[in-house]
């Protein structure tokens, strides 16, 4: 699933949008277009399981969707302590 969320750079704190493919691994490595910093984003906290139910039928197979905030914060790669505090 491709989407274009807004990300906030951990270094310069500017917001940028980037098209990303959310299929598979929920960890993204991006580059800030303003300062060139490498940004890490864990999309796992935003994953939501979606089950479609139609009238007179059983529940269909579940799919994975994302409930993204207006701006997704990024972290410095290798800075796991900051991720756990957020």
Helices and strands as residue ranges (DSSP letters): E 2-8, E 15-21, E 27-31, E 38-42, G 44-46, E 47-51, E 62-66, E 72-73, E 75-76, H 80-85
